[in-house]
Amino acid sequence: IEPLRDIMVTPTEVIVTVDLPYTEESTIKVKPIDNRTIEVSAKMRRKIHFDELGITHCKGEFEKLHCQTRIPVPVYMDKMEVRFKKGILEVHLPRKHEYHIPIE
């Protein structure tokens, strides 16, 4: 299932926040797919049934969270910093400031 996430762009960095409830910190994986996309995956401590969430029109369960997030501005993927606290994952990516000035 895909977790909730948010992207905040500041003048110096991009902060991607991902909600990873009930996950084991040792199973969290954050990796760049290309120069503008990151992939986050994590295994949960236990399986969650849809009826526990009040969803009655679907049957089943899930035990893994996975998402791909496109970064809207150029960033340095190799300088990525990851923090996990109380079920919230924060990925900090410093921005590239590329300016192309046309020469006439």
All heavy atoms as an XYZ file, in Angstrom:
860
protein
N       0.863     -1.172      0.000
C       0.000      0.000      0.000
C       0.906      1.231      0.000
O       2.035      1.182      0.460
C      -0.957     -0.037      1.205
C      -2.057      0.978      1.020
C      -0.223      0.167      2.498
C      -3.243      0.756      1.908
N       0.398      2.326     -0.518
C       1.188      3.547     -0.636
C       0.942      4.454      0.570
O      -0.194      4.787      0.894
C       0.791      4.264     -1.927
C       1.782      5.292     -2.348
C       1.550      5.747     -3.778
O       1.428      4.892     -4.666
O       1.494      6.964     -3.973
N       2.026      4.863      1.266
C       1.865      5.711      2.453
C       1.606      7.168      2.088
O       1.861      7.606      0.967
C       3.217      5.567      3.158
C       4.183      5.311      2.055
C       3.423      4.502      1.040
N       1.108      7.922      3.065
C       0.935      9.362      2.894
C       2.300     10.018      2.830
O       3.229      9.616      3.546
C       0.147      9.943      4.066
C      -1.286      9.469      4.228
C      -1.865     10.034      5.525
C      -2.131      9.880      3.051
N       2.434     11.046      1.992
C       3.712     11.741      1.894
C       3.482     13.198      1.529
O       2.435     13.562      1.008
C       4.635     11.066      0.909
C       4.142     11.043     -0.496
C       5.055     10.186     -1.366
N       4.610     10.122     -2.724
C       3.690      9.305     -3.199
N       3.081      8.467     -2.396
N       3.356      9.315     -4.468
N       4.509     14.012      1.805
C       4.439     15.443      1.533
C       5.805     15.903      1.055
O       6.835     15.390      1.518
C       4.027     16.195      2.800
C       3.865     17.675      2.560
O       3.130     18.054      1.632
O       4.508     18.468      3.282
N       5.822     16.860      0.153
C       7.068     17.435     -0.349
C       7.064     18.920     -0.037
O       6.120     19.631     -0.387
C       7.210     17.232     -1.869
C       7.170     15.754     -2.209
C       8.486     17.873     -2.387
C       7.071     15.473     -3.682
N       8.123     19.391      0.637
C       8.254     20.806      0.945
C       9.541     21.306      0.297
O      10.617     20.749      0.533
C       8.300     21.035      2.456
C       8.339     22.494      2.822
S       8.122     22.826      4.587
C       9.538     22.024      5.276
N       9.417     22.346     -0.514
C      10.570     22.929     -1.198
C      10.924     24.237     -0.506
O      10.087     25.133     -0.402
C      10.260     23.167     -2.693
C      11.445     23.796     -3.397
C       9.862     21.868     -3.371
N      12.163     24.335     -0.014
C      12.662     25.561      0.607
C      13.748     26.129     -0.303
O      14.160     25.471     -1.260
C      13.232     25.274      2.014
O      14.437     24.525      1.890
C      12.223     24.535      2.880
N      14.252     27.314     -0.014
C      15.319     27.866     -0.860
C      16.613     27.041     -0.854
O      17.366     27.086     -1.822
C      15.572     29.248     -0.258
C      14.303     29.604      0.427
C      13.745     28.304      0.936
N      16.870     26.256      0.193
C      18.127     25.522      0.278
C      17.985     24.013      0.132
O      18.969     23.343     -0.185
C      18.817     25.791      1.632
O      17.933     25.419      2.690
C      19.198     27.251      1.752
N      16.777     23.479      0.389
C      16.617     22.030      0.336
C      15.184     21.628      0.022
O      14.275     22.438      0.059
C      17.059     21.387      1.652
C      16.162     21.694      2.826
C      16.625     21.056      4.122
O      17.513     20.194      4.106
O      16.083     21.437      5.164
N      15.039     20.333     -0.267
C      13.723     19.722     -0.453
C      13.561     18.701      0.661
O      14.455     17.880      0.899
C      13.607     19.041     -1.831
C      12.284     18.311     -1.949
C      13.758     20.050     -2.947
N      12.426     18.755      1.364
C      12.163     17.824      2.456
C      10.961     16.968      2.065
O       9.867     17.487      1.835
C      11.879     18.558      3.779
C      13.053     19.481      4.136
C      11.601     17.560      4.898
C      12.757     20.441      5.256
N      11.184     15.657      1.981
C      10.117     14.713      1.691
C       9.764     14.022      3.001
O      10.633     13.426      3.651
C      10.550     13.674      0.636
C       9.422     12.691      0.364
C      10.990     14.356     -0.648
N       8.514     14.119      3.418
C       8.045     13.498      4.648
C       7.112     12.347      4.281
O       6.180     12.531      3.501
C       7.284     14.526      5.505
O       8.104     15.678      5.677
C       6.938     13.957      6.862
N       7.391     11.157      4.848
C       6.592      9.969      4.550
C       6.095      9.379      5.863
O       6.874      9.181      6.801
C       7.424      8.917      3.775
C       6.564      7.730      3.402
C       8.053      9.525      2.533
N       4.803      9.104      5.942
C       4.195      8.513      7.125
C       4.334      6.990      7.041
O       3.743      6.363      6.165
C       2.724      8.915      7.199
C       2.047      8.464      8.469
O       2.757      8.103      9.429
O       0.803      8.472      8.521
N       5.128      6.401      7.946
C       5.365      4.960      7.956
C       4.951      4.362      9.307
O       5.792      4.009     10.133
C       6.849      4.663      7.688
C       7.407      5.139      6.354
C       8.902      4.902      6.285
C       6.702      4.456      5.208
N       3.642      4.229      9.570
C       3.206      3.695     10.860
C       3.495      2.202     10.983
O       3.474      1.474      9.987
C       1.693      3.952     10.840
C       1.338      3.941      9.395
C       2.532      4.515      8.677
N       3.778      1.760     12.175
C       4.007      0.346     12.497
C       5.164     -0.277     11.713
O       5.177     -1.474     11.498
C       2.743     -0.499     12.266
C       1.527     -0.008     12.984
C       0.437      0.473     12.278
C       1.460     -0.021     14.368
C      -0.691      0.934     12.933
C       0.336      0.442     15.029
C      -0.731      0.912     14.316
O      -1.841      1.362     14.971
N       6.122      0.513     11.275
C       7.224     -0.059     10.503
C       8.427     -0.343     11.389
O       8.621      0.276     12.430
C       7.671      0.869      9.359
O       8.038      2.129      9.908
C       6.577      1.055      8.353
N       9.229     -1.294     10.953
C      10.483     -1.606     11.618
C      11.554     -0.712     11.005
O      11.745     -0.710      9.785
C      10.842     -3.075     11.417
C       9.831     -4.019     12.004
C      10.163     -5.470     11.690
O      11.289     -5.763     11.250
O       9.276     -6.304     11.886
N      12.254      0.045     11.839
C      13.245      0.991     11.330
C      14.336      0.307     10.513
O      14.815      0.852      9.530
C      13.876      1.767     12.491
C      14.786      2.878     12.044
C      15.264      3.756     13.185
O      14.871      3.530     14.341
O      16.033      4.684     12.896
N      14.691     -0.910     10.870
C      15.761     -1.623     10.162
C      15.359     -2.048      8.748
O      16.223     -2.379      7.936
C      16.199     -2.846     10.959
O      15.114     -3.747     11.098
N      14.076     -2.032      8.419
C      13.625     -2.456      7.092
C      13.365     -1.292      6.136
O      13.006     -1.520      4.989
C      12.341     -3.298      7.190
O      11.282     -2.469      7.693
C      12.526     -4.504      8.076
N      13.555     -0.061      6.599
C      13.295      1.107      5.754
C      14.412      1.246      4.725
O      15.589      1.227      5.063
C      13.185      2.385      6.594
C      12.000      2.287      7.556
C      13.044      3.611      5.695
C      11.927      3.411      8.553
N      14.007      1.376      3.465
C      14.963      1.562      2.374
C      14.578      2.811      1.591
O      13.438      2.953      1.166
C      14.967      0.363      1.433
C      15.454     -0.893      2.085
C      15.398     -2.060      1.136
C      15.779     -3.336      1.867
N      15.532     -4.521      1.065
N      15.543      3.702      1.420
C      15.350      4.911      0.624
C      16.439      4.917     -0.433
O      17.619      4.893     -0.099
C      15.451      6.189      1.486
C      15.239      7.427      0.631
C      14.469      6.150      2.634
N      16.036      4.909     -1.701
C      17.051      4.899     -2.753
C      16.606      5.766     -3.920
O      15.415      5.858     -4.229
C      17.349      3.486     -3.216
C      16.212      2.763     -3.862
C      16.632      1.378     -4.300
C      15.489      0.668     -4.992
N      15.861     -0.628     -5.498
N      17.573      6.416     -4.563
C      17.237      7.210     -5.749
C      17.006      6.304     -6.958
O      17.758      5.360     -7.184
C      18.459      8.104     -5.950
C      19.562      7.441     -5.219
C      18.954      6.593     -4.154
N      15.956      6.567     -7.700
C      15.663      5.839     -8.932
C      16.389      6.514    -10.096
O      17.001      5.861    -10.920
C      14.145      5.809     -9.213
C      13.403      5.141     -8.066
C      13.834      5.143    -10.534
C      13.738      3.685     -7.863
N      16.292      7.836    -10.152
C      17.036      8.636    -11.119
C      17.356      9.963    -10.435
O      17.234     10.070     -9.218
C      16.258      8.799    -12.431
C      14.877      9.420    -12.238
O      14.682     10.166    -11.263
O      13.995      9.162    -13.069
N      17.754     10.984    -11.213
C      18.160     12.239    -10.575
C      16.993     13.082    -10.072
O      17.214     14.116     -9.451
C      19.036     13.056    -11.528
C      18.309     13.428    -12.802
O      17.216     12.923    -13.081
N      18.906     14.302    -13.584
N      15.730     12.654    -10.286
C      14.566     13.404     -9.806
C      13.542     12.559     -9.055
O      12.486     13.056     -8.676
C      13.850     14.072    -10.987
C      14.641     15.112    -11.765
C      14.934     16.374    -11.001
N      13.881     17.343    -10.926
C      13.589     18.216    -11.868
N      14.231     18.238    -12.994
N      12.619     19.083    -11.672
N      13.818     11.266     -8.808
C      12.833     10.379     -8.176
C      13.492      9.547     -7.085
O      14.580      9.010     -7.285
C      12.215      9.430     -9.228
O      11.725     10.194    -10.318
C      11.084      8.622     -8.637
N      12.810      9.437     -5.930
C      13.270      8.538     -4.874
C      12.210      7.483     -4.615
O      11.023      7.703     -4.848
C      13.624      9.280     -3.562
C      12.414     10.009     -2.989
C      14.793     10.201     -3.743
C      12.626     10.545     -1.594
N      12.660      6.331     -4.117
C      11.767      5.229     -3.784
C      11.931      4.905     -2.307
O      13.047      4.766     -1.814
C      12.118      4.012     -4.632
C      11.267      2.806     -4.337
C      11.661      1.629     -5.216
O      12.804      1.167     -5.089
O      10.821      1.197     -6.014
N      10.807      4.788     -1.608
C      10.801      4.459     -0.179
C      10.008      3.175      0.004
O       8.901      3.038     -0.517
C      10.160      5.594      0.658
C      10.089      5.212      2.123
C      10.907      6.895      0.475
N      10.583      2.223      0.750
C       9.852      1.001      1.080
C      10.189      0.596      2.510
O      11.283      0.872      3.000
C      10.187     -0.129      0.103
O      11.542     -0.466      0.204
N       9.238     -0.044      3.163
C       9.430     -0.481      4.543
C       8.462     -1.615      4.858
O       7.331     -1.640      4.363
C       9.201      0.668      5.516
N       8.919     -2.544      5.677
C       8.077     -3.646      6.122
C       7.466     -3.278      7.473
O       8.131     -2.691      8.326
C       8.907     -4.923      6.241
C       8.085     -6.126      6.516
C       8.906     -7.387      6.481
C       7.987     -8.554      6.784
N       8.684     -9.802      6.815
N       6.207     -3.635      7.648
C       5.501     -3.319      8.886
C       5.728     -4.414      9.932
O       6.045     -5.548      9.591
C       4.019     -3.140      8.590
C       3.771     -2.054      7.563
S       2.053     -1.845      7.166
C       1.536     -0.853      8.526
N       5.560     -4.063     11.204
C       5.747     -5.026     12.298
C       4.698     -6.120     12.282
O       4.945     -7.231     12.728
C       5.681     -4.303     13.638
C       6.899     -3.497     13.937
C       6.826     -2.949     15.370
N       7.372     -1.603     15.323
C       6.748     -0.505     15.665
N       5.524     -0.564     16.134
N       7.321      0.658     15.566
N       3.504     -5.792     11.794
C       2.425     -6.772     11.726
C       1.565     -6.480     10.510
O       1.607     -5.395      9.947
C       1.577     -6.746     12.995
C       0.796     -5.471     13.202
C      -0.019     -5.524     14.501
N      -0.829     -4.333     14.666
C      -2.077     -4.196     14.234
N      -2.676     -5.180     13.604
N      -2.742     -3.078     14.431
N       0.774     -7.469     10.125
C      -0.139     -7.284      9.001
C      -1.340     -6.460      9.454
O      -1.840     -6.631     10.565
C      -0.608     -8.635      8.480
C       0.492     -9.438      7.834
C      -0.022    -10.754      7.320
C       1.119    -11.537      6.702
N       0.683    -12.839      6.187
N      -1.783     -5.579      8.578
C      -2.944     -4.738      8.852
C      -4.070     -5.181      7.922
O      -3.885     -5.296      6.715
C      -2.632     -3.246      8.598
C      -1.416     -2.783      9.404
C      -3.853     -2.379      8.866
C      -1.636     -2.714     10.892
N      -5.244     -5.424      8.489
C      -6.420     -5.799      7.707
C      -7.198     -4.531      7.365
O      -7.260     -3.603      8.171
C      -7.318     -6.759      8.492
C      -6.637     -8.049      8.824
N      -6.605     -9.106      7.946
C      -5.941     -8.433      9.914
C      -5.922    -10.099      8.490
N      -5.505     -9.713      9.691
N      -7.786     -4.501      6.190
C      -8.545     -3.324      5.774
C      -9.706     -3.022      6.720
O     -10.023     -1.855      6.962
C      -9.064     -3.491      4.339
C      -8.005     -3.304      3.298
C      -7.545     -4.378      2.555
C      -7.462     -2.054      3.050
C      -6.561     -4.202      1.589
C      -6.478     -1.872      2.092
C      -6.031     -2.951      1.355
N     -10.336     -4.042      7.291
C     -11.467     -3.787      8.194
C     -11.029     -3.104      9.488
O     -11.828     -2.447     10.141
C     -12.262     -5.058      8.469
C     -11.426     -6.182      9.067
O     -10.204     -6.029      9.152
O     -12.019     -7.218      9.434
N      -9.731     -3.210      9.861
C      -9.220     -2.477     11.032
C      -9.214     -0.975     10.773
O      -9.263     -0.182     11.714
C      -7.790     -2.915     11.360
C      -7.662     -4.320     11.881
C      -6.197     -4.705     12.105
O      -5.420     -3.849     12.572
O      -5.852     -5.854     11.807
N      -9.150     -0.594      9.509
C      -9.132      0.819      9.128
C     -10.527      1.340      8.805
O     -10.686      2.482      8.396
C      -8.214      1.014      7.915
C      -6.767      0.562      8.092
C      -6.013      0.664      6.776
C      -6.079      1.371      9.170
N     -11.535      0.497      8.971
C     -12.904      0.901      8.690
C     -13.275      0.758      7.223
O     -14.303      1.276      6.796
N     -12.444      0.066      6.454
C     -12.729     -0.139      5.033
C     -13.467     -1.463      4.901
O     -12.907     -2.528      5.128
C     -11.427     -0.147      4.211
C     -10.710      1.191      4.373
C     -11.717     -0.443      2.747
C      -9.325      1.228      3.791
N     -14.734     -1.403      4.546
C     -15.552     -2.614      4.490
C     -15.788     -3.118      3.073
O     -16.183     -4.263      2.895
C     -16.913     -2.358      5.155
O     -17.551     -1.259      4.497
C     -16.744     -2.041      6.631
N     -15.540     -2.293      2.068
C     -15.801     -2.705      0.692
C     -14.623     -3.462      0.072
O     -14.728     -3.955     -1.032
C     -16.165     -1.494     -0.175
C     -15.083     -0.464     -0.259
N     -14.887      0.470      0.733
C     -14.146     -0.238     -1.192
C     -13.869      1.242      0.400
N     -13.400      0.836     -0.762
N     -13.504     -3.577      0.799
C     -12.333     -4.334      0.319
C     -11.951     -5.371      1.369
O     -12.044     -5.118      2.569
C     -11.137     -3.422      0.095
S     -11.296     -2.312     -1.281
N     -11.518     -6.510      0.920
C     -11.024     -7.546      1.825
C      -9.528     -7.702      1.579
O      -9.033     -7.490      0.481
C     -11.724     -8.882      1.557
C     -13.218     -8.846      1.751
C     -13.578     -8.715      3.196
C     -15.091     -8.723      3.346
N     -15.546     -8.102      4.541
N      -8.817     -8.081      2.602
C      -7.390     -8.333      2.441
C      -6.571     -7.722      3.556
O      -7.102     -7.174      4.523
N      -5.266     -7.824      3.389
C      -4.336     -7.317      4.382
C      -3.064     -6.866      3.671
O      -2.812     -7.247      2.530
C      -4.018     -8.392      5.420
C      -3.385     -9.644      4.823
C      -3.290    -10.786      5.804
O      -4.001    -10.792      6.814
O      -2.482    -11.682      5.544
N      -2.267     -6.047      4.361
C      -0.995     -5.622      3.798
C       0.044     -5.568      4.910
O      -0.276     -5.409      6.083
C      -1.117     -4.285      3.068
C      -1.601     -3.146      3.937
C      -0.703     -2.323      4.575
C      -2.952     -2.907      4.102
C      -1.139     -1.278      5.363
C      -3.410     -1.864      4.880
C      -2.491     -1.050      5.520
N       1.314     -5.718      4.525
C       2.398     -5.701      5.506
C       3.610     -4.919      5.021
O       4.652     -4.926      5.662
C       2.820     -7.122      5.863
C       3.395     -7.922      4.716
C       3.767     -9.331      5.118
O       3.887     -9.603      6.328
O       3.939    -10.155      4.220
N       3.476     -4.213      3.893
C       4.586     -3.448      3.355
C       4.070     -2.124      2.803
O       2.995     -2.067      2.212
C       5.276     -4.236      2.240
C       6.553     -3.611      1.764
C       7.279     -4.519      0.789
C       8.596     -3.866      0.415
N       9.367     -4.649     -0.511
N       4.846     -1.061      3.023
C       4.528      0.254      2.474
C       5.572      0.581      1.413
O       6.764      0.317      1.601
C       4.543      1.309      3.580
C       3.514      1.104      4.682
C       3.804      2.032      5.858
C       2.119      1.355      4.166
N       5.126      1.164      0.305
C       6.031      1.442     -0.804
C       5.533      2.657     -1.575
O       4.339      2.789     -1.828
C       6.076      0.218     -1.733
C       6.901      0.433     -2.955
N       6.366      0.880     -4.124
C       8.215      0.262     -3.177
C       7.326      0.967     -5.031
N       8.461      0.602     -4.477
N       6.454      3.577     -1.938
C       6.071      4.713     -2.771
C       7.265      5.225     -3.554
O       8.407      5.046     -3.150
C       5.468      5.841     -1.946
S       6.611      6.669     -0.843
N       6.975      5.849     -4.682
C       7.970      6.562     -5.466
C       7.534      8.012     -5.506
O       6.360      8.309     -5.741
C       8.064      6.009     -6.880
C       8.708      4.656     -6.943
C       8.921      4.190     -8.378
O       8.528      4.842     -9.330
N       9.546      3.044     -8.517
N       8.483      8.917     -5.268
C       8.170     10.330     -5.203
C       9.062     11.101     -6.164
O      10.279     10.960     -6.121
C       8.373     10.867     -3.771
O       7.561     10.110     -2.875
C       7.998     12.324     -3.671
N       8.447     11.901     -7.001
C       9.191     12.744     -7.947
C       9.495     14.072     -7.278
O       8.603     14.721     -6.722
C       8.368     12.956     -9.209
C       9.063     13.782    -10.247
C       8.860     13.170    -11.617
N       9.419     14.008    -12.653
C      10.658     13.886    -13.101
N      11.454     12.965    -12.613
N      11.105     14.669    -14.056
N      10.760     14.468     -7.336
C      11.209     15.724     -6.741
C      11.034     16.826     -7.801
O      11.525     16.694     -8.913
C      12.685     15.626     -6.293
C      12.919     14.381     -5.434
C      13.108     16.902     -5.579
C      12.127     14.310     -4.181
N      10.350     17.935     -7.462
C      10.009     18.940     -8.474
C      11.147     19.859     -8.922
O      11.014     20.550     -9.915
C       8.901     19.757     -7.798
C       9.152     19.601     -6.348
C       9.734     18.232     -6.171
N      12.256     19.897     -8.185
C      13.387     20.764     -8.537
C      14.672     19.935     -8.542
O      14.725     18.866     -7.928
C      13.511     21.943     -7.533
C      12.318     22.871     -7.605
C      13.722     21.449     -6.124
N      15.739     20.405     -9.201
C      17.006     19.659     -9.190
C      17.617     19.599     -7.788
O      17.639     20.592     -7.061
C      17.905     20.459    -10.132
C      16.990     21.299    -10.943
C      15.782     21.549    -10.105
N      18.091     18.409     -7.396
C      18.695     18.198     -6.078
C      19.955     17.347     -6.212
O      20.186     16.718     -7.239
C      17.715     17.499     -5.097
C      16.534     18.384     -4.773
C      17.264     16.170     -5.629
N      20.756     17.331     -5.144
C      21.931     16.463     -5.053
C      21.503     15.166     -4.377
O      21.361     15.110     -3.152
C      23.045     17.119     -4.243
C      23.651     18.326     -4.897
C      23.332     19.604     -4.455
C      24.538     18.194     -5.954
C      23.887     20.722     -5.048
C      25.102     19.311     -6.559
C      24.771     20.566     -6.095
O      25.313     21.666     -6.695
N      21.295     14.108     -5.132
C      20.871     12.821     -4.572
C      21.959     12.188     -3.707
O      21.659     11.499     -2.737
C      20.487     11.847     -5.684
C      19.181     12.161     -6.327
S      17.808     11.861     -5.208
C      16.442     12.189     -6.285
N      23.220     12.449     -4.026
C      24.317     11.835     -3.276
C      24.510     12.447     -1.890
O      25.216     11.894     -1.048
C      25.618     11.909     -4.075
C      25.992     13.332     -4.464
O      25.101     14.205     -4.525
O      27.187     13.570     -4.714
N      23.858     13.578     -1.604
C      23.963     14.230     -0.290
C      22.676     14.074      0.521
O      22.387     14.859      1.412
C      24.294     15.709     -0.474
C      25.640     15.936     -1.144
C      25.919     17.390     -1.309
C      27.260     17.577     -2.018
N      27.548     18.985     -2.259
N      21.926     13.030      0.241
C      20.651     12.760      0.903
C      20.865     12.447      2.382
O      21.763     11.704      2.739
C      19.989     11.567      0.208
C      18.682     11.152      0.795
S      17.982      9.633      0.075
C      18.411      9.703     -1.620
N      20.030     13.038      3.235
C      20.029     12.737      4.666
C      18.657     12.180      5.034
O      17.637     12.748      4.660
C      20.313     13.983      5.496
C      21.712     14.514      5.355
C      21.949     15.736      6.231
O      21.175     15.964      7.191
O      22.898     16.463      5.936
N      18.651     11.071      5.790
C      17.404     10.402      6.156
C      17.287     10.357      7.672
O      18.239      9.994      8.361
C      17.374      8.969      5.570
C      16.096      8.269      5.962
C      17.535      9.008      4.066
N      16.097     10.724      8.188
C      15.813     10.668      9.624
C      14.484      9.961      9.824
O      13.536     10.187      9.075
C      15.721     12.073     10.213
C      16.981     12.872     10.081
C      16.799     14.266     10.668
N      17.918     15.092     10.242
C      17.822     16.336      9.842
N      16.655     16.936      9.825
N      18.878     17.008      9.461
N      14.408      9.121     10.853
C      13.162      8.412     11.171
C      12.892      8.568     12.650
O      13.727      8.239     13.492
C      13.291      6.928     10.804
C      12.035      6.149     11.039
C      10.931      6.318     10.224
C      11.951      5.243     12.075
C       9.766      5.606     10.431
C      10.800      4.515     12.294
C       9.704      4.695     11.468
N      11.706      9.100     12.974
C      11.346      9.296     14.378
C       9.835      9.199     14.521
O       9.090      9.862     13.791
C      11.830     10.674     14.852
C      11.625     10.913     16.330
C      12.226     12.239     16.741
C      12.024     12.454     18.223
N      12.565     13.749     18.658
N       9.393      8.341     15.430
C       7.978      8.175     15.763
C       7.108      7.902     14.539
O       6.035      8.461     14.384
C       7.458      9.397     16.520
C       8.108      9.594     17.868
C       7.498     10.755     18.595
C       8.172     10.937     19.946
N       7.591     12.049     20.691
N       7.579      7.034     13.645
C       6.786      6.640     12.494
C       6.815      7.598     11.317
O       6.146      7.381     10.323
N       7.585      8.679     11.420
C       7.683      9.663     10.340
C       9.105      9.654      9.782
O      10.079      9.805     10.513
C       7.344     11.086     10.839
C       5.958     11.135     11.475
C       7.473     12.100      9.705
C       4.819     10.886     10.521
N       9.211      9.455      8.474
C      10.490      9.467      7.787
C      10.665     10.816      7.111
O       9.759     11.297      6.432
C      10.532      8.360      6.731
C      11.801      8.266      5.905
C      12.907      7.630      6.733
C      11.572      7.479      4.646
N      11.830     11.437      7.330
C      12.157     12.699      6.671
C      13.377     12.481      5.799
O      14.397     11.984      6.276
C      12.471     13.805      7.675
C      11.281     14.429      8.311
C      11.652     15.638      9.165
O      12.849     15.968      9.277
O      10.738     16.247      9.719
N      13.276     12.868      4.536
C      14.391     12.790      3.606
C      14.743     14.218      3.216
O      13.906     14.935      2.665
C      14.026     11.962      2.352
C      15.197     11.888      1.403
C      13.544     10.574      2.744
N      15.970     14.642      3.545
C      16.443     15.986      3.233
C      17.395     15.913      2.042
O      18.372     15.162      2.070
C      17.178     16.592      4.438
C      16.281     16.839      5.602
N      15.791     18.092      5.901
C      15.766     16.004      6.536
C      15.026     18.013      6.978
N      14.988     16.754      7.384
N      17.092     16.695      1.020
C      17.889     16.724     -0.207
C      18.300     18.168     -0.495
O      17.435     19.025     -0.712
C      17.085     16.185     -1.387
C      16.625     14.738     -1.274
C      15.430     14.479     -2.149
C      17.772     13.824     -1.642
N      19.615     18.481     -0.499
C      20.036     19.848     -0.826
C      19.722     20.188     -2.287
O      19.877     19.349     -3.169
C      21.540     19.850     -0.583
C      21.905     18.501     -0.127
C      20.717     17.617     -0.153
N      19.302     21.411     -2.503
C      18.936     21.844     -3.858
C      20.155     22.216     -4.683
O      21.135     22.737     -4.168
C      18.032     23.067     -3.792
C      16.633     22.741     -3.376
C      15.756     23.943     -3.423
N      15.561     24.390     -4.801
C      14.718     25.347     -5.137
N      14.003     25.959     -4.225
N      14.582     25.704     -6.393
N      20.044     21.948     -5.973
C      21.014     22.447     -6.946
C      20.473     23.774     -7.446
O      19.289     23.896     -7.732
C      21.125     21.507     -8.152
C      21.862     20.251     -7.917
C      21.934     19.482     -9.227
C      22.580     18.135     -9.023
N      22.600     17.358    -10.282
N      21.345     24.735     -7.528
C      20.930     26.020     -8.073
C      21.614     26.186     -9.421
O      22.716     26.709     -9.516
C      21.272     27.161     -7.116
C      20.473     27.104     -5.864
N      19.140     27.425     -5.819
C      20.792     26.716     -4.608
C      18.682     27.260     -4.594
N      19.662     26.819     -3.837
N      20.927     25.709    -10.424
C      21.456     25.767    -11.782
C      20.767     26.892    -12.539
O      19.536     26.937    -12.605
C      21.206     24.444    -12.514
C      21.887     23.274    -11.866
C      21.526     21.975    -12.561
O      20.549     21.949    -13.335
O      22.218     20.993    -12.307
N      21.558     27.765    -13.049
C      21.015     28.861    -13.831
C      21.666     28.819    -15.206
O      22.887     28.735    -15.337
C      21.305     30.205    -13.173
C      20.688     30.330    -11.814
C      21.440     30.197    -10.655
C      19.330     30.587    -11.691
C      20.864     30.293     -9.409
C      18.745     30.689    -10.439
C      19.514     30.563     -9.305
O      18.942     30.656     -8.073
N      20.858     28.920    -16.225
C      21.348     28.955    -17.593
C      21.104     30.367    -18.129
O      19.954     30.788    -18.277
C      20.640     27.922    -18.463
C      20.884     26.520    -18.015
N      22.084     25.888    -18.211
C      20.110     25.636    -17.359
C      22.028     24.679    -17.714
N      20.824     24.496    -17.180
N      22.178     31.070    -18.391
C      22.073     32.423    -18.905
C      22.387     32.378    -20.397
O      23.497     31.986    -20.790
C      23.050     33.372    -18.166
C      22.713     33.362    -16.669
C      22.969     34.768    -18.754
C      23.713     34.085    -15.822
N      21.428     32.715    -21.212
C      21.702     32.680    -22.650
C      22.687     33.777    -23.054
O      22.618     34.908    -22.580
C      20.328     32.924    -23.283
C      19.506     33.558    -22.236
C      20.071     33.138    -20.905
N      23.622     33.410    -23.901
C      24.619     34.356    -24.388
C      24.238     34.757    -25.798
O      24.013     33.929    -26.664
C      26.036     33.746    -24.344
C      26.375     33.360    -22.915
C      27.053     34.701    -24.946
C      27.654     32.615    -22.781
N      24.172     36.058    -26.029
C      23.781     36.548    -27.351
C      24.987     36.946    -28.163
O      25.989     37.353    -27.698
C      22.852     37.744    -27.205
C      21.555     37.369    -26.541
C      20.635     38.569    -26.382
O      20.910     39.652    -26.928
O      19.633     38.409    -25.689
